[in-house]
Structures are given as C-alpha cells and as structure tokens.
Amino acid sequence: MIKKTIVVGASPKAARFSFKAVKELRLYKHPVVALGFREGMIEDVIIQKGKPHIEEVHTISLYMGKERQKEYYSYLIGLKPKRIIFNPGTHNPEFVALARQNKIEVVEDCMLVMLQMGEF
C-alpha cells in the first residue's frame, strides 16, 4: 500500500536521519513531502518551509524535538493523517495525547527500521 508521508524536520544534511528517511521512502515508492526549517533538496525532493497545504496524508514522521513540536500541533492534526510516527528523540506525551484525541494512530518507533522490516 502506498502511503503519502510527510517528513517533519527534514534536513539537507546527508548525515541526518530525516535525510535518510526521505531517501528510504522514495526507495520504497512512497510519495514524500519534506518539511523543514531551511530550504534545500534531498535528491529530487524540495524541502518546504512553513505550513503548506498538503492533501491525502497517510503518515507524518517526526524528526523534530519536543520543544519545536508545539507550534505545529494544530497544523499537523489539521492535515488529518492516519498516523504519526514519533521517531527516537521526538517522544512528546502532550502531542501523543492530542493525536489520540483526534483518532490518529500513534507509533513510537524508528521509521527507517519499520520500512526495512516491512512494518511501515
């Protein structure tokens, strides 16, 4: 199943997990939107800034720390994703609770491992 995914906290730096996440999603043929704090590219994917309108979102994969997430709560919930993946280092009980209140599946795991294990 194809799952349109937003990588939040995307970075053009190849050493970052968010960079690797965008590449892996493309490898597995999932449509991906890279959302970051600075403009740039990850291969042929443009890193968008701000809070663009995105439709038909299946998964949001977080690569931003808890302290930066708060300003994105309403925006990300408003995209009506089916699930939010809290990657290592992004756990946030407040956002987890908000997602669940909005009937969004919460997964606390590493998206890269999920892809490789066929659990995405």
Short mmCIF file of the C-alpha atoms (twelve columns), coordinates in Angstrom:
data_MODEL
# 
_entry.id   MODEL 
# 
loop_
_atom_site.group_PDB 
_atom_site.id 
_atom_site.type_symbol 
_atom_site.label_atom_id 
_atom_site.label_alt_id 
_atom_site.label_comp_id 
_atom_site.label_asym_id 
_atom_site.label_seq_id 
_atom_site.Cartn_x 
_atom_site.Cartn_y 
_atom_site.Cartn_z 
_atom_site.pdbx_PDB_model_num 
ATOM 1   C CA . MET A 1   0.000  0.000  0.000  1 
ATOM 2   C CA . ILE A 2   1.316  3.422  -0.976 1 
ATOM 3   C CA . LYS A 3   1.376  5.818  1.994  1 
ATOM 4   C CA . LYS A 4   1.903  9.536  1.394  1 
ATOM 5   C CA . THR A 5   4.263  10.622 4.146  1 
ATOM 6   C CA . ILE A 6   5.404  13.976 5.465  1 
ATOM 7   C CA . VAL A 7   8.886  14.003 6.989  1 
ATOM 8   C CA . VAL A 8   8.762  16.853 9.505  1 
ATOM 9   C CA . GLY A 9   12.166 18.259 10.411 1 
ATOM 10  C CA . ALA A 10  13.723 17.327 7.057  1 
ATOM 11  C CA . SER A 11  17.337 18.390 6.612  1 
ATOM 12  C CA . PRO A 12  19.525 18.655 3.503  1 
ATOM 13  C CA . LYS A 13  22.441 17.277 5.564  1 
ATOM 14  C CA . ALA A 14  23.152 13.702 4.459  1 
ATOM 15  C CA . ALA A 15  24.150 12.586 7.970  1 
ATOM 16  C CA . ARG A 16  20.697 13.375 9.408  1 
ATOM 17  C CA . PHE A 17  18.108 10.651 9.906  1 
ATOM 18  C CA . SER A 18  15.448 12.862 8.308  1 
ATOM 19  C CA . PHE A 19  17.553 12.973 5.120  1 
ATOM 20  C CA . LYS A 20  17.846 9.180  5.172  1 
ATOM 21  C CA . ALA A 21  14.101 8.876  5.820  1 
ATOM 22  C CA . VAL A 22  13.195 10.838 2.682  1 
ATOM 23  C CA . LYS A 23  15.585 8.724  0.591  1 
ATOM 24  C CA . GLU A 24  14.229 5.448  2.007  1 
ATOM 25  C CA . LEU A 25  10.605 6.446  1.487  1 
ATOM 26  C CA . ARG A 26  11.406 7.195  -2.158 1 
ATOM 27  C CA . LEU A 27  13.214 3.851  -2.459 1 
ATOM 28  C CA . TYR A 28  10.075 2.096  -1.186 1 
ATOM 29  C CA . LYS A 29  7.953  4.129  -3.655 1 
ATOM 30  C CA . HIS A 30  6.008  6.145  -1.079 1 
ATOM 31  C CA . PRO A 31  5.132  9.732  -2.047 1 
ATOM 32  C CA . VAL A 32  7.004  12.002 0.337  1 
ATOM 33  C CA . VAL A 33  6.817  15.639 1.343  1 
ATOM 34  C CA . ALA A 34  9.887  17.048 3.103  1 
ATOM 35  C CA . LEU A 35  9.075  19.787 5.597  1 
ATOM 36  C CA . GLY A 36  11.991 21.564 7.239  1 
ATOM 37  C CA . PHE A 37  13.291 24.745 8.790  1 
ATOM 38  C CA . ARG A 38  15.660 25.602 5.934  1 
ATOM 39  C CA . GLU A 39  15.210 25.361 2.193  1 
ATOM 40  C CA . GLY A 40  17.155 22.728 0.374  1 
ATOM 41  C CA . MET A 41  16.903 19.468 -1.521 1 
ATOM 42  C CA . ILE A 42  17.085 15.786 -0.728 1 
ATOM 43  C CA . GLU A 43  17.861 14.293 -4.117 1 
ATOM 44  C CA . ASP A 44  14.884 15.492 -6.218 1 
ATOM 45  C CA . VAL A 45  12.648 16.343 -3.238 1 
ATOM 46  C CA . ILE A 46  12.348 20.022 -2.334 1 
ATOM 47  C CA . ILE A 47  12.413 20.773 1.394  1 
ATOM 48  C CA . GLN A 48  9.453  23.059 2.032  1 
ATOM 49  C CA . LYS A 49  9.317  25.598 4.839  1 
ATOM 50  C CA . GLY A 50  6.320  26.830 6.764  1 
ATOM 51  C CA . LYS A 51  2.975  25.068 6.885  1 
ATOM 52  C CA . PRO A 52  1.915  24.258 3.317  1 
ATOM 53  C CA . HIS A 53  -1.468 22.775 2.476  1 
ATOM 54  C CA . ILE A 54  -0.996 19.048 1.828  1 
ATOM 55  C CA . GLU A 55  -3.819 16.663 0.984  1 
ATOM 56  C CA . GLU A 56  -4.313 12.932 1.460  1 
ATOM 57  C CA . VAL A 57  -1.646 12.487 4.116  1 
ATOM 58  C CA . HIS A 58  -1.326 8.963  5.449  1 
ATOM 59  C CA . THR A 59  1.680  9.297  7.768  1 
ATOM 60  C CA . ILE A 60  3.575  12.066 9.498  1 
ATOM 61  C CA . SER A 61  7.077  11.060 10.555 1 
ATOM 62  C CA . LEU A 62  8.561  13.396 13.158 1 
ATOM 63  C CA . TYR A 63  12.224 14.329 13.245 1 
ATOM 64  C CA . MET A 64  11.895 17.441 15.372 1 
ATOM 65  C CA . GLY A 65  12.404 17.718 19.100 1 
ATOM 66  C CA . LYS A 66  9.584  18.070 21.567 1 
ATOM 67  C CA . GLU A 67  10.295 21.781 22.148 1 
ATOM 68  C CA . ARG A 68  9.683  22.673 18.486 1 
ATOM 69  C CA . GLN A 69  6.596  20.498 18.018 1 
ATOM 70  C CA . LYS A 70  4.127  22.674 19.928 1 
ATOM 71  C CA . GLU A 71  3.853  25.335 17.223 1 
ATOM 72  C CA . TYR A 72  2.960  22.561 14.733 1 
ATOM 73  C CA . TYR A 73  0.261  20.740 16.744 1 
ATOM 74  C CA . SER A 74  -2.752 22.372 15.072 1 
ATOM 75  C CA . TYR A 75  -1.200 22.309 11.623 1 
ATOM 76  C CA . LEU A 76  -0.230 18.625 11.730 1 
ATOM 77  C CA . ILE A 77  -3.515 17.499 13.310 1 
ATOM 78  C CA . GLY A 78  -5.345 19.590 10.687 1 
ATOM 79  C CA . LEU A 79  -3.726 17.571 7.885  1 
ATOM 80  C CA . LYS A 80  -5.806 14.630 9.168  1 
ATOM 81  C CA . PRO A 81  -3.119 11.956 8.956  1 
ATOM 82  C CA . LYS A 82  -3.973 8.351  9.723  1 
ATOM 83  C CA . ARG A 83  -0.857 8.054  11.920 1 
ATOM 84  C CA . ILE A 84  2.046  9.947  13.416 1 
ATOM 85  C CA . ILE A 85  5.386  8.234  13.918 1 
ATOM 86  C CA . PHE A 86  7.413  9.580  16.838 1 
ATOM 87  C CA . ASN A 87  10.970 8.610  15.925 1 
ATOM 88  C CA . PRO A 88  13.627 8.232  18.664 1 
ATOM 89  C CA . GLY A 89  14.223 11.567 20.377 1 
ATOM 90  C CA . THR A 90  10.824 13.014 19.468 1 
ATOM 91  C CA . HIS A 91  8.599  11.496 22.180 1 
ATOM 92  C CA . ASN A 92  6.116  14.062 23.452 1 
ATOM 93  C CA . PRO A 93  3.298  12.919 25.799 1 
ATOM 94  C CA . GLU A 94  1.283  16.101 25.162 1 
ATOM 95  C CA . PHE A 95  1.315  15.662 21.370 1 
ATOM 96  C CA . VAL A 96  0.703  11.901 21.685 1 
ATOM 97  C CA . ALA A 97  -2.431 12.602 23.744 1 
ATOM 98  C CA . LEU A 98  -3.631 15.258 21.280 1 
ATOM 99  C CA . ALA A 99  -3.149 12.888 18.334 1 
ATOM 100 C CA . ARG A 100 -5.079 10.122 20.072 1 
ATOM 101 C CA . GLN A 101 -7.907 12.528 20.954 1 
ATOM 102 C CA . ASN A 102 -8.177 13.203 17.218 1 
ATOM 103 C CA . LYS A 103 -8.330 9.471  16.396 1 
ATOM 104 C CA . ILE A 104 -4.821 9.423  14.894 1 
ATOM 105 C CA . GLU A 105 -2.758 6.277  15.355 1 
ATOM 106 C CA . VAL A 106 0.419  6.931  17.340 1 
ATOM 107 C CA . VAL A 107 3.540  4.886  16.715 1 
ATOM 108 C CA . GLU A 108 6.701  5.319  18.779 1 
ATOM 109 C CA . ASP A 109 9.344  3.623  16.684 1 
ATOM 110 C CA . CYS A 110 12.073 4.255  14.125 1 
ATOM 111 C CA . MET A 111 10.513 4.728  10.701 1 
ATOM 112 C CA . LEU A 112 13.708 3.575  8.964  1 
ATOM 113 C CA . VAL A 113 13.608 0.263  10.813 1 
ATOM 114 C CA . MET A 114 9.861  -0.053 10.167 1 
ATOM 115 C CA . LEU A 115 10.472 0.326  6.410  1 
ATOM 116 C CA . GLN A 116 13.289 -2.214 6.391  1 
ATOM 117 C CA . MET A 117 11.283 -4.740 8.434  1 
ATOM 118 C CA . GLY A 118 8.182  -4.380 6.239  1 
ATOM 119 C CA . GLU A 119 6.193  -2.861 9.138  1 
ATOM 120 C CA . PHE A 120 5.601  0.564  7.630  1 
# 
